[in-house]
Amino acid sequence: MSLHITTDHVAEIGLLFTDAGGDAKCENTFYVLDTTDGIFADPLSFTNAVWTAWTANVTPTLASTVIYNGISFEDQRNLPYVGITYGHTPVAGGVSAGATANPNNTAFAVKRLTAAPGRGGRGRLFMPLWASAMLSGQNAINATLAANIEAGLAAFQVSVHSYTGAPVLGVVSKQIGGTARPHGVFNAITSYTHTDLVPDSMRRRLPGRGT
């Protein structure tokens, strides 16, 4: 369930991507805290910087069947949320796809850790595994490629944090004990890791299922 509650100084960023055939419409999302609120005054410049950081550090670690083509920005400070989506020239992943494509719901679950304990202090990021080249065997993600993805995410974060005003990437907890919080609680991401190298499945990434 998506909860609409406010979170001070926070925006949600979505890196938009599809498959080579354009059947899947997906996004990788992050929350961004800017205590100066500078990113809200010029979301175009900020999202351009995020796009450059992502396509330089993360996109090359993914299969060539993964095509990033836009970025969204949503202000979480007030209700109703307002935002904008910017289209970009498509950028494909840098790993040769190999002879066989994987189903579009196949993903690598990356853990986003923070200093906060409990479920509200962590999150998962599902990275597409849309080519056989991303695997080392049946039900096994290539360990080197998995490490490359996590290293790319860490480098992406460093780049975003260097933007004017020092915005911070993180996760937001919007409920506790199954009940909505009065306001979202932001926790900065400290590292990226994984539980195992078994591919995960994301139902909504199947062709025609939307974002």
C-alpha positions in Angstrom: 0.0 0.0 0.0 1.3 3.4 -0.9 0.8 5.9 1.9 0.6 9.6 1.1 2.0 11.5 4.1 4.4 14.4 4.2 8.2 14.1 4.8 10.1 17.4 5.4 12.8 18.3 2.8 12.3 15.0 0.9 11.7 14.2 -2.8 11.3 10.9 -4.5 13.4 10.2 -7.5 12.6 7.5 -10.1 15.0 6.2 -12.7 12.8 5.0 -15.5 13.6 2.0 -17.7 12.2 -0.5 -20.1 13.2 -3.6 -22.0 14.5 -3.6 -25.5 11.0 -4.3 -26.8 9.4 -1.5 -24.8 7.0 -4.0 -23.1 8.0 -3.3 -19.5 7.7 0.1 -17.9 9.7 0.1 -14.7 11.6 2.4 -12.3 14.2 2.3 -9.5 13.2 4.8 -6.8 15.1 6.7 -4.1 14.2 9.2 -1.5 16.4 12.3 -1.4 16.8 14.7 1.6 17.9 18.2 1.0 17.7 20.3 4.2 18.3 23.5 2.1 15.4 22.7 -0.2 17.5 23.7 -3.1 16.6 20.8 -5.3 13.0 21.9 -5.2 13.8 25.3 -6.7 15.5 23.7 -9.7 14.5 20.1 -10.2 15.7 20.0 -13.8 19.3 20.7 -12.9 19.2 18.2 -10.0 17.6 15.4 -12.0 20.1 16.0 -14.8 22.9 15.5 -12.3 21.2 12.3 -10.9 20.7 11.0 -14.5 24.3 11.6 -15.3 25.5 9.9 -12.1 23.2 6.9 -12.7 24.0 6.3 -16.4 27.8 6.7 -15.6 27.9 4.3 -12.6 24.9 2.0 -12.6 23.6 1.5 -16.1 27.0 0.0 -17.4 26.7 -2.8 -14.8 23.4 -4.0 -16.2 22.5 -6.0 -19.3 22.2 -4.3 -22.7 18.5 -5.3 -22.8 17.9 -2.8 -19.9 17.1 0.7 -21.4 16.9 3.8 -19.2 14.9 6.6 -20.8 13.8 9.1 -18.2 13.7 10.3 -14.6 10.9 11.5 -12.3 10.9 14.0 -9.4 8.1 14.1 -6.8 7.9 16.6 -4.0 7.0 14.8 -0.8 6.9 17.9 1.5 3.2 18.7 1.0 0.0 17.0 0.0 -1.0 16.4 -2.6 2.4 15.4 -4.0 3.4 17.3 -7.1 6.1 16.2 -9.6 7.5 16.1 -13.1 8.9 13.5 -15.4 11.8 14.3 -17.8 12.5 12.1 -20.8 16.1 11.4 -21.8 17.8 9.9 -24.8 17.7 6.1 -24.1 20.9 4.6 -22.5 21.4 0.8 -22.6 23.2 -1.4 -20.1 26.8 -2.3 -20.7 26.8 -6.0 -20.2 26.4 -8.1 -23.4 23.0 -9.8 -23.2 24.1 -13.2 -24.4 22.1 -15.6 -26.5 19.1 -16.0 -24.2 16.9 -13.4 -22.5 15.5 -13.9 -19.0 11.9 -13.1 -18.1 11.3 -9.4 -17.2 10.3 -10.3 -13.7 13.8 -11.6 -12.9 15.7 -9.3 -10.6 18.6 -9.0 -8.2 17.4 -7.8 -4.7 19.9 -5.3 -3.3 19.5 -4.4 0.3 19.7 -0.7 1.2 21.0 -0.4 4.7 20.8 2.5 7.1 21.9 3.2 10.7 18.3 2.7 11.9 17.2 -0.7 13.3 14.1 -2.6 12.2 12.1 -2.8 9.0 11.7 1.0 8.7 15.4 1.4 8.6 16.1 -0.6 5.4 14.8 -1.1 1.9 15.3 -3.2 -1.2 16.2 -2.2 -4.7 15.3 -4.6 -7.5 17.8 -4.5 -10.3 16.8 -6.2 -13.6 18.4 -9.4 -14.6 17.1 -9.5 -18.2 19.8 -11.6 -19.8 21.4 -15.0 -19.4 24.8 -13.3 -19.2 23.8 -12.0 -15.7 23.7 -15.5 -14.3 26.5 -18.0 -13.5 24.2 -21.0 -13.6 20.6 -22.1 -12.9 19.1 -19.9 -10.2 22.5 -18.2 -9.5 23.4 -14.6 -10.2 27.0 -14.0 -11.4 28.8 -12.9 -8.2 31.2 -10.6 -10.0 28.3 -8.8 -11.8 26.4 -8.5 -8.5 29.4 -6.9 -6.9 29.7 -4.5 -9.9 26.1 -3.5 -9.4 26.6 -2.7 -5.7 29.8 -0.8 -6.4 28.0 1.2 -9.1 25.2 2.1 -6.7 27.8 3.2 -4.1 29.6 5.4 -6.6 26.2 6.8 -7.8 25.4 7.8 -4.2 28.8 9.5 -3.8 28.1 11.5 -6.9 24.6 12.6 -5.9 25.9 13.6 -2.4 28.4 16.0 -4.1 25.6 18.1 -5.6 25.0 21.6 -4.4 23.5 21.6 -0.9 24.8 18.0 -0.2 21.5 16.1 -0.7 21.4 12.6 0.8 19.9 9.4 -0.5 17.9 7.3 1.8 14.7 5.4 2.6 11.6 6.7 4.2 9.4 4.9 6.8 5.8 5.9 6.4 4.2 3.5 8.8 5.0 1.7 12.1 3.2 -1.4 13.4 0.9 -1.3 10.4 -0.3 2.2 11.2 0.6 5.4 9.2 3.0 7.7 10.9 2.1 11.4 11.2 5.1 12.2 9.0 7.6 10.2 7.1 10.9 9.3 8.8 14.0 9.6 6.6 17.1 7.4 7.1 20.2 7.9 5.1 21.6 4.9 3.1 24.9 3.7 4.5 25.6 0.7 2.2 24.4 -1.7 -0.4 24.5 -5.4 0.0 22.5 -8.6 -0.6 21.3 -11.6 1.3 22.0 -14.2 -1.5 22.6 -14.6 -5.2 19.4 -16.3 -6.0 17.3 -14.3 -8.5 14.1 -12.7 -7.2 10.8 -12.2 -9.0 8.9 -9.0 -9.4 5.4 -9.7 -10.7 4.8 -6.1 -11.9 7.8 -6.3 -14.3 6.1 -8.9 -16.5 5.2 -7.5 -19.9 2.1 -5.3 -19.9 1.9 -5.1 -16.0 2.9 -1.4 -15.8 5.3 0.2 -13.3 
